[in-house]
């Protein structure tokens, strides 16, 4: 095979065969195909698109380009939950333990945060002692014992995707639906789950800015997952405003604890119950969403879900005392309040700008090598749709320096819009696909 022939074929709108796709994915992973030829093919795909069959073939080829996790040693149906990224998204720490308390098995490989979106690995590492580099046998043992374990992604997972993603980032071909779907789903397939629930975010703080784009991506990923032999479903959820009240790693762990104890932000609680219920249905442990929701309520009310999180953290080397007493979690020393500039209702609290404010405080990283401050972040005392008097605190900011706080305040000033009329909030869960 010759790469130039594949480039020409796709440039002309032709369909690549399974063999051709497997060949170039292998060449991307090994480094045998030059970057300039891979970039040319990516650009051709960007303009010509891919068929459903091509997208499935690319997904499987990228998944098989490195290690493929074998979870057969763990009994039962293994279900993974994946979010396309957002601000304040700590749902894995809430929905995962709820589902596990209801019998679902989740052996999850997660990434670190980059830019204004947070990563589950960083959140868990804010708990002193927690290890994310668990040996495979111990990883499986923890899942068997507690129902859930979360580790960092293996460096040998999907090397073809790593190469192609890096090239997409520098060739303006990131926003191609087949390439996005194949990138996400290849990692999910390589992680070994039997079933996958996708939380596709839409809005200012999400990669997909419109509902139509999010629906297209969700349907494509669901079709791709099912086409690859994994039971797959998706929800479309709102990310125009931050999810919950806390943004920042240790702060989000503290909020997850509140949720698992049946307290806190009700929109976040409802989303986590819906996600956990979806995982239960995919695992075949409930006939429908309504029956599964009843199970999630019992898991929280009984304390079983919180106990699952504590057992998982302990099994991964963490001190559960930080969960029993979340006020002991790391908190940056400088605290500053952001006041309401005028009396009224909060009509807009832009999620992306709130995420960038948290980044200014040190809660995120701009490059993969950057260090983060686990105790930095934002506590939203008021959220979209709520009323506040002029001068009343809207948010509390935590950082290492006053200069960081000042930069974050400027971001929050841009994020905030005020009205005299109470704004109507739309549903957090906009649509479900395949369940």
C-alpha positions in Angstrom: 0.0 0.0 0.0 1.1 3.6 -0.6 -0.1 6.5 1.5 -0.3 8.8 -1.4 -3.0 6.6 -3.0 -5.1 6.7 0.2 -4.8 10.5 0.4 -5.9 10.8 -3.3 -8.7 8.3 -2.8 -10.2 10.1 0.2 -9.5 13.5 -1.4 -11.7 12.4 -4.3 -14.5 11.3 -1.9 -13.8 7.6 -2.0 -14.4 5.1 0.8 -11.3 3.6 2.5 -11.4 -0.1 3.1 -10.9 -1.8 6.4 -7.5 -3.0 5.3 -6.4 0.5 4.2 -7.6 2.1 7.5 -5.8 -0.6 9.6 -2.6 0.0 7.6 -2.4 3.7 8.1 -3.5 3.5 11.8 -0.6 1.0 12.4 1.8 3.3 10.5 0.7 6.3 12.6 1.3 4.4 15.8 4.7 3.1 14.7 5.9 6.4 13.2 6.5 4.7 9.8 4.2 7.1 8.0 5.5 10.7 7.9 3.5 13.4 9.7 3.0 15.4 6.5 1.2 12.5 4.8 -0.9 11.8 7.9 -1.8 15.5 8.0 -2.8 15.4 4.4 -5.1 12.4 5.0 -6.6 14.1 8.0 -7.4 17.2 6.0 -9.0 15.0 3.2 -11.2 13.3 5.9 -12.0 16.7 7.4 -13.5 17.9 4.0 -14.9 14.6 2.7 -16.0 12.9 5.9 -16.3 9.2 6.6 -19.0 6.7 6.3 -20.3 4.9 9.4 -18.4 1.8 8.4 -15.2 3.8 8.0 -15.6 5.4 11.4 -16.1 2.0 13.0 -13.1 0.7 11.2 -10.9 3.7 12.2 -12.1 3.4 15.8 -11.3 -0.3 16.1 -7.9 0.2 14.3 -6.9 2.9 16.7 -8.0 0.9 19.7 -6.0 -2.1 18.5 -2.9 0.0 17.8 -1.8 -0.5 21.4 -2.8 -2.4 24.6 -6.4 -3.7 24.8 -7.5 -4.2 28.3 -9.1 -7.6 29.1 -11.6 -7.2 31.9 -12.9 -10.8 31.8 -11.4 -11.5 35.2 -14.0 -9.2 36.7 -17.4 -10.8 36.9 -20.5 -9.2 35.5 -21.1 -6.5 32.9 -18.5 -3.8 33.0 -19.9 -0.3 32.3 -17.8 2.8 31.6 -19.2 6.4 31.8 -17.5 9.0 29.7 -18.0 12.8 29.7 -16.9 14.9 26.8 -15.6 17.5 29.3 -16.9 20.5 31.2 -16.5 22.9 34.1 -17.2 21.5 37.6 -17.9 18.0 36.2 -17.3 15.7 39.1 -20.0 13.2 38.0 -17.6 10.2 37.9 -17.0 10.6 41.7 -20.8 10.6 42.3 -22.5 8.6 39.6 -19.8 5.9 39.7 -20.1 5.0 43.4 -23.9 5.2 43.2 -23.9 2.7 40.3 -21.4 0.5 42.0 -23.6 0.4 45.1 -26.3 -0.9 42.9 -24.1 -3.7 41.5 -22.5 -2.2 38.4 -18.8 -2.9 37.8 -16.7 0.0 36.6 -13.0 -0.4 35.8 -12.3 3.2 34.6 -9.2 4.7 33.0 -9.3 8.5 33.2 -7.2 11.4 32.0 -5.9 14.6 33.6 -7.5 18.0 33.0 -6.2 20.4 30.4 -7.2 24.0 29.9 -10.5 25.0 31.4 -11.8 21.4 31.7 -11.0 19.3 34.8 -9.8 15.7 34.9 -11.0 12.9 37.3 -7.4 11.8 37.9 -6.5 15.3 39.3 -9.6 15.4 41.5 -8.8 12.0 43.1 -5.1 12.9 43.5 -6.1 15.9 45.6 -7.0 13.3 48.3 -3.7 12.7 50.2 -2.3 9.3 49.5 -4.4 8.3 46.5 -2.5 6.5 43.8 -3.6 6.4 40.2 -0.8 4.0 38.9 -2.4 0.8 40.3 -0.9 -2.5 39.0 -3.4 -4.3 36.7 -4.1 -7.2 39.1 -4.7 -4.9 42.0 -6.9 -2.7 39.8 -9.1 -5.7 39.0 -9.1 -6.7 42.6 -10.4 -3.3 43.8 -13.2 -3.4 41.2 -14.2 -6.9 42.4 -14.2 -5.7 46.0 -15.8 -2.3 45.7 -17.5 -2.3 42.3 -15.3 0.6 41.0 -11.7 1.7 40.6 -10.3 4.7 38.7 -6.7 4.7 37.4 -4.7 6.9 35.0 -4.7 6.1 31.3 -1.9 3.7 30.2 0.8 5.3 28.1 0.5 2.3 25.7 -3.3 2.9 25.2 -4.2 3.9 21.6 -0.8 5.2 20.3 -2.4 5.8 16.9 -4.9 8.2 18.5 -2.2 10.0 20.4 -0.3 10.7 17.1 -3.4 11.6 15.1 -4.8 13.8 17.9 -1.6 15.8 18.1 -1.6 16.3 14.3 -5.3 17.4 14.3 -4.5 20.0 17.0 -1.9 21.7 14.7 -3.7 21.2 11.4 -7.1 22.7 12.3 -8.8 19.4 11.8 -10.0 18.9 15.4 -13.7 19.6 14.7 -14.4 16.6 12.4 -17.2 14.5 13.8 -15.8 11.1 12.5 -12.3 12.0 13.9 -13.8 13.1 17.3 -16.0 10.0 17.5 -13.1 7.6 16.6 -10.7 9.4 19.1 -13.1 9.1 22.0 -14.5 5.7 21.2 -11.1 4.1 20.5 -10.0 4.8 24.0 -13.3 3.5 25.4 -13.0 0.3 23.4 -9.3 -0.2 24.4 -10.3 0.2 28.1 -12.3 -3.0 27.8 -15.8 -2.1 29.0 -18.8 -4.2 27.8 -21.1 -1.1 27.8 -20.5 2.6 27.5 -22.6 5.6 28.6 -21.6 8.9 27.0 -22.4 12.2 28.6 -22.1 14.7 25.7 -21.9 18.2 27.0 -23.2 21.2 25.0 -22.9 24.9 25.6 -20.3 27.6 26.3 -18.1 25.3 28.6 -18.3 22.3 26.2 -16.5 21.4 23.0 -19.8 21.2 21.2 -21.4 24.6 21.3 -24.9 23.8 19.8 -27.5 21.1 20.5 -27.5 20.1 16.9 -23.7 19.5 16.9 -23.9 17.6 20.2 -26.7 15.4 18.8 -24.8 14.5 15.7 -21.7 13.6 17.7 -23.7 11.6 20.3 -25.5 9.6 17.6 -22.3 8.9 15.7 -20.5 7.7 18.9 -23.5 5.5 19.9 -23.6 4.0 16.4 -19.8 3.5 16.4 -19.8 1.8 19.8 -22.7 -0.5 18.9 -21.1 -1.2 15.6 -18.0 -2.3 17.4 -20.0 -4.7 19.5 -20.3 -2.6 22.7 -23.7 -1.6 24.1 -23.6 2.2 23.9 -26.0 5.0 25.0 -25.7 8.7 25.4 -27.2 11.7 27.1 -27.0 15.3 25.9 -26.5 17.6 28.9 -26.2 21.4 29.4 -22.8 23.0 30.0 -23.7 26.7 29.6 -23.3 27.1 33.4 -20.9 25.3 35.7 -22.0 21.9 37.0 -22.7 22.1 40.7 -21.2 24.8 43.0 -17.5 23.9 43.2 -14.8 24.3 40.6 -11.4 23.0 41.4 -10.0 19.6 42.4 -10.2 19.3 46.2 -13.3 21.5 46.2 -15.0 19.1 43.8 -14.2 16.1 45.9 -15.8 17.9 48.8 -18.9 18.6 46.7 -19.0 14.9 45.6 -19.1 13.9 49.2 -22.0 16.2 49.9 -23.9 14.7 46.9 -23.3 11.2 48.1 -24.7 12.2 51.5 -27.8 13.4 49.9 -27.1 17.1 50.2 -26.1 20.0 47.9 -26.9 21.3 44.4 -30.1 19.6 43.1 -29.3 20.0 39.4 -26.0 18.2 39.9 -27.7 15.5 42.0 -30.4 14.9 39.4 -27.8 14.5 36.6 -25.7 12.0 38.7 -28.8 10.0 39.5 -29.7 9.9 35.8 -26.2 8.8 34.8 -26.0 6.2 37.4 -29.4 4.9 36.4 -28.3 4.7 32.8 -25.3 2.6 33.9 -27.6 0.3 35.8 -29.8 -0.2 32.8 -26.8 -0.9 30.5 -25.6 -3.5 33.0 -28.9 -5.2 32.8 -29.6 -4.7 36.5 -32.9 -2.8 35.9 -35.6 -3.1 33.3 -35.8 0.7 32.6 -34.7 4.1 33.8 -37.5 4.5 36.3 -36.7 1.3 38.1 -33.0 2.2 38.1 -33.6 5.6 39.5 -35.4 4.0 42.5 -32.2 1.9 43.1 -30.0 5.1 43.0 -32.2 6.8 45.6 -31.8 3.9 47.9 -28.1 3.7 47.4 -27.7 7.3 48.5 -30.2 7.3 51.3 -28.7 4.1 52.8 -25.2 5.5 52.7 -24.0 2.7 50.5 -22.8 4.9 47.7 -20.7 7.1 50.0 -19.2 3.9 51.5 -18.2 2.7 48.0 -16.3 5.9 47.4 -14.5 5.6 50.8 -13.6 2.0 50.2 -12.3 2.8 46.7 -10.2 5.7 48.0 -8.8 3.5 50.8 -8.0 0.7 48.4 -6.0 3.1 46.2 -3.9 4.3 49.1 -6.0 7.3 50.2 -7.0 8.3 53.7 -10.8 8.1 54.1 -10.7 10.6 56.9 -10.5 13.3 54.3 -13.9 12.1 53.0 -15.4 11.7 56.4 -14.2 15.3 57.2 -13.9 17.0 53.8 -12.9 20.3 55.5 -9.5 18.7 55.9 -8.9 18.5 52.1 -6.3 20.9 50.7 -7.4 24.6 50.4 -5.3 27.4 49.0 -4.4 30.1 51.6 -5.6 33.2 49.8 -9.4 33.7 49.9 -11.3 36.5 48.1 -15.0 37.0 47.6 -16.5 38.2 44.3 -19.5 40.6 45.1 -22.7 41.1 43.0 -22.1 44.3 41.1 -25.8 45.2 41.2 -29.1 43.9 42.6 -30.9 41.4 40.4 -31.1 37.8 39.1 -28.1 36.1 37.5 -29.1 35.6 33.9 -25.8 34.2 32.7 -22.8 32.6 34.4 -20.7 31.5 31.4 -19.2 28.1 32.1 -16.1 28.5 29.9 -15.2 31.9 31.5 -15.7 30.3 35.0 -13.4 27.5 34.0 -10.8 30.0 32.8 -11.1 31.9 36.1 -10.4 28.6 37.9 -7.4 28.2 35.6 -6.1 31.6 36.6 -6.4 30.5 40.2 -4.1 27.5 39.6 -6.8 24.8 39.5 -6.0 23.8 35.9 -3.1 23.4 33.6 -2.4 25.1 30.2 0.1 22.4 29.2 0.3 18.7 30.0 3.5 19.3 32.0 2.2 22.1 34.1 1.6 21.7 37.9 -1.7 22.4 39.4 -2.7 23.6 42.9 -5.1 21.0 44.3 -6.6 23.5 46.8 -7.3 26.3 44.3 -10.7 27.0 42.8 -14.1 28.6 43.1 -17.1 28.1 45.3 -20.3 29.5 43.7 -22.4 31.0 46.4 -25.0 32.0 43.8 -25.7 30.4 40.4 -27.6 31.2 37.3 -31.3 31.9 38.0 -30.7 33.0 41.6 -31.2 36.5 43.1 -28.6 38.5 44.9 -28.4 42.0 46.4 -25.7 44.4 45.3 -22.5 43.6 47.2 -23.7 40.2 48.3 -21.0 37.5 47.6 -21.5 35.6 44.4 -18.4 33.4 44.6 -15.5 32.6 46.9 -12.1 32.3 45.2 -9.1 30.3 46.5 -5.5 30.7 45.3 -1.9 31.1 46.3 -1.7 34.8 45.6 -3.9 37.9 45.5 -2.6 38.5 41.9 -4.2 35.2 40.8 -7.4 36.1 42.5 -7.5 39.5 40.7 -7.0 37.9 37.3 -9.8 35.4 38.1 -12.1 38.2 39.2 -11.8 39.8 35.7 -12.9 36.5 34.1 -15.9 36.3 36.4 -16.9 39.8 35.6 -17.0 38.8 32.0 -18.9 35.6 32.8 -21.7 37.3 34.7 -24.9 38.9 33.3 -27.7 40.3 35.5 -31.4 40.9 34.8 -34.4 42.2 36.8 -36.5 39.3 35.7 -36.0 35.7 36.9 -34.6 33.7 34.0 -36.0 30.3 33.1 -33.5 27.4 33.4 -33.8 24.7 30.7 -33.5 21.0 31.6 -30.0 19.8 32.5 -30.6 16.5 30.6 -31.7 17.6 27.2 -32.0 14.2 25.4 -31.3 10.5 25.7 -30.1 8.3 22.9 -30.5 4.5 22.8 -32.1 4.1 26.2 
